[in-house]
């Protein structure tokens, strides 16, 4: 499934001291970061690593997802189009992955979107995407995924904090994802000021508000 593949190639370009690192790379020599569980339980998220079979859900609005040149009202511009790194492997499936940077290149957003079969259950696609992220080499779930509905939003986001130790650095990566019939997407925060932050100190609600605004930018009702 394209969503699982897109999550697994969280080939997140991380700018550290001018050097591009890739979250998808192997870092077996690094010690695993200690995983911590969020104190706030999810409304009803799919457990990490679950491979439950999809079941049909009530019909919801169908949307199309754009792969824009800018995000957050032009504050972030597409720096690297990594879509070729995602092998959809199936006719009719489509995926995009992009690294967006601010003007100073001190902060990046990683936006990935997938269009394809969800077997009648959009939640399945989203959970498969997040399972793929969590399966990356030397990647740990530091704050367990949970559903967050930002003020004014009609649909929830599923958010978590991932941690990876790479080349002697501790990378803390907040991420939120969503899914609709036939589509799924995520946005990860890749900023210098989050790299050494204790995962428990990450404000996931604030991050969810930003991702909700981005969702409004890239998502439009299908014709």
C-alpha positions as CSV (number, residue, x, y, z in Angstrom):
1,X,0.0,0.0,0.0
2,X,1.3,3.4,-1.0
3,X,0.6,5.0,2.4
4,X,2.8,2.4,4.2
5,X,5.6,2.9,1.6
6,X,5.4,6.7,2.0
7,X,5.7,6.4,5.7
8,X,8.6,4.0,5.5
9,X,10.6,6.4,3.3
10,X,10.4,9.2,5.8
11,X,13.5,10.2,3.9
12,X,13.3,13.3,6.0
13,X,16.1,15.7,5.0
14,X,17.4,17.2,8.2
15,X,19.6,20.3,8.0
16,X,22.2,20.1,10.8
17,X,25.1,22.4,10.5
18,X,24.6,22.6,6.8
19,X,24.7,18.8,6.4
20,X,21.8,16.9,5.0
21,X,20.9,13.9,7.0
22,X,18.3,11.3,6.1
23,X,16.1,9.8,8.7
24,X,15.6,6.7,6.6
25,X,19.3,5.8,6.8
26,X,20.8,3.1,9.0
27,X,22.3,4.2,12.3
28,X,22.7,0.9,14.1
29,X,25.6,2.2,16.2
30,X,23.5,4.8,18.0
31,X,21.8,4.0,21.3
32,X,18.0,3.9,21.1
33,X,16.2,6.9,22.7
34,X,14.1,5.9,25.6
35,X,10.4,5.7,24.5
36,X,8.0,7.5,26.7
37,X,4.2,7.2,26.6
38,X,2.0,10.2,26.4
39,X,0.0,10.9,29.5
40,X,-3.0,11.8,27.4
41,X,-4.6,8.7,25.8
42,X,-5.9,8.8,22.2
43,X,-9.5,9.1,21.5
44,X,-9.3,5.8,19.5
45,X,-6.1,5.6,17.5
46,X,-4.7,2.5,15.9
47,X,-2.1,1.1,18.2
48,X,1.5,1.5,17.0
49,X,2.6,-1.4,14.9
50,X,-0.9,-2.9,14.5
51,X,-1.7,-4.7,11.3
52,X,-5.4,-5.1,11.8
53,X,-7.4,-5.7,8.6
54,X,-9.4,-2.7,7.4
55,X,-13.1,-2.6,7.9
56,X,-15.5,-0.3,6.0
57,X,-16.4,3.0,7.5
58,X,-19.3,5.4,6.8
59,X,-18.9,7.5,3.6
60,X,-17.0,10.8,4.2
61,X,-16.2,13.7,2.0
62,X,-13.6,13.0,-0.7
63,X,-10.7,15.4,-1.1
64,X,-7.8,16.0,-3.5
65,X,-4.4,16.8,-2.1
66,X,-2.1,19.4,-3.8
67,X,1.7,19.3,-3.8
68,X,2.3,23.1,-3.7
69,X,5.4,25.1,-4.1
70,X,4.9,26.9,-0.8
71,X,3.3,26.1,2.6
72,X,2.1,28.3,5.5
73,X,1.1,31.2,3.4
74,X,4.5,31.3,1.6
75,X,6.7,31.2,4.7
76,X,8.1,27.8,3.5
77,X,9.1,27.1,0.0
78,X,9.7,23.7,-1.6
79,X,13.4,23.0,-1.4
80,X,13.6,19.3,-2.3
81,X,11.1,17.2,-4.2
82,X,11.7,13.6,-2.9
83,X,8.7,12.1,-4.6
84,X,10.9,9.8,-6.8
85,X,12.0,8.1,-3.6
86,X,8.5,6.7,-3.1
87,X,7.7,3.6,-5.2
88,X,4.0,3.3,-5.3
89,X,4.2,-0.1,-6.9
90,X,0.6,-0.1,-8.1
91,X,-1.2,1.5,-11.0
92,X,-3.5,4.4,-10.0
93,X,-1.6,5.1,-6.8
94,X,0.3,8.4,-6.4
95,X,2.6,9.8,-3.7
96,X,4.5,13.0,-3.2
97,X,7.2,13.9,-0.6
98,X,8.7,17.3,-0.2
99,X,11.1,19.2,2.1
100,X,10.0,22.8,2.6
101,X,12.4,25.4,4.1
102,X,12.0,28.9,5.6
103,X,14.0,31.8,4.2
104,X,16.8,31.3,6.7
105,X,16.8,27.5,6.1
106,X,16.8,27.0,9.9
107,X,13.4,25.3,9.8
108,X,11.9,22.7,7.5
109,X,8.6,21.0,7.0
110,X,8.3,17.6,5.6
111,X,5.0,17.0,3.7
112,X,4.0,13.7,2.3
113,X,0.8,12.8,0.6
114,X,-0.6,9.6,-0.9
115,X,-3.6,8.8,-3.1
116,X,-4.7,5.2,-3.6
117,X,-6.9,2.4,-2.4
118,X,-8.0,2.6,1.3
119,X,-10.1,-0.6,1.3
120,X,-13.1,1.4,2.5
121,X,-11.4,2.6,5.7
122,X,-9.4,5.8,5.5
123,X,-8.1,5.3,9.0
124,X,-6.3,2.2,7.9
125,X,-4.3,4.2,5.3
126,X,-3.3,6.8,7.9
127,X,-2.3,4.2,10.4
128,X,-0.3,2.2,7.8
129,X,1.5,5.5,7.0
130,X,2.4,6.1,10.6
131,X,3.5,2.5,11.1
132,X,5.8,3.0,8.2
133,X,7.4,6.0,9.8
134,X,7.9,4.2,13.1
135,X,9.6,1.3,11.4
136,X,12.6,3.4,10.3
137,X,16.1,2.4,11.3
138,X,17.0,3.6,14.8
139,X,13.6,5.4,15.1
140,X,11.7,5.4,18.3
141,X,8.2,6.5,19.3
142,X,8.9,8.9,22.1
143,X,5.3,10.3,22.6
144,X,2.7,7.8,21.5
145,X,0.2,8.7,18.8
146,X,-3.1,10.3,19.8
147,X,-5.9,12.1,18.1
148,X,-6.1,15.9,18.4
149,X,-8.9,18.1,17.0
150,X,-7.7,21.7,16.8
151,X,-10.1,24.5,17.7
152,X,-12.3,25.2,14.7
153,X,-11.4,21.9,12.9
154,X,-14.0,19.4,11.8
155,X,-11.7,16.5,11.5
156,X,-9.0,15.2,14.0
157,X,-5.3,14.8,13.3
158,X,-3.3,11.9,14.6
159,X,0.0,13.1,16.1
160,X,3.1,11.7,17.8
161,X,6.7,12.5,18.5
162,X,9.5,10.4,17.0
163,X,13.1,10.4,18.1
164,X,16.2,9.3,16.3
165,X,19.9,9.5,17.3
166,X,22.0,10.1,14.2
167,X,25.6,11.0,13.9
168,X,25.8,11.9,17.5
169,X,22.7,14.1,17.4
170,X,19.4,13.5,19.0
171,X,16.6,14.4,16.6
172,X,13.1,15.1,18.0
173,X,10.5,15.1,15.3
174,X,6.8,16.0,15.9
175,X,4.5,14.7,13.2
176,X,0.7,14.9,12.5
177,X,-1.2,12.9,9.9
178,X,-4.7,12.7,8.5
179,X,-6.7,10.6,6.1
180,X,-9.9,10.9,4.0
181,X,-11.4,8.4,1.5
182,X,-8.6,7.6,-1.0
183,X,-6.0,10.0,0.5
184,X,-3.7,10.3,3.4
185,X,-1.0,12.8,4.4
186,X,1.5,13.9,7.1
187,X,3.6,16.9,8.0
188,X,6.7,16.5,10.2
189,X,8.5,19.4,11.9
190,X,12.2,19.5,11.0
191,X,13.6,22.5,12.9
192,X,17.0,23.1,14.6
193,X,15.2,24.3,17.8
194,X,13.5,20.9,18.2
195,X,16.5,18.6,17.7
196,X,17.5,18.4,21.4
197,X,14.1,19.0,23.0
198,X,12.8,16.5,25.4
199,X,10.0,14.8,23.5
200,X,7.6,15.2,26.5
201,X,8.1,19.0,26.2
202,X,6.9,19.2,22.7
203,X,3.6,21.0,22.4
204,X,1.7,18.7,20.2
205,X,-1.5,20.8,20.4
206,X,0.3,23.8,19.0
207,X,1.9,21.6,16.3
208,X,-1.5,20.2,15.4
209,X,-2.9,23.7,14.9
210,X,-0.1,24.4,12.4
211,X,-0.7,21.2,10.6
212,X,-4.5,21.9,10.5
213,X,-3.8,25.2,8.7
214,X,-1.5,23.3,6.3
215,X,-4.3,20.7,5.7
216,X,-6.6,23.6,4.8
217,X,-4.0,24.8,2.3
218,X,-3.4,21.5,0.5
219,X,-6.8,19.8,0.8
220,X,-9.8,20.7,-1.5
221,X,-13.1,18.8,-2.0
222,X,-12.9,16.5,-5.1
223,X,-14.9,17.6,-8.1
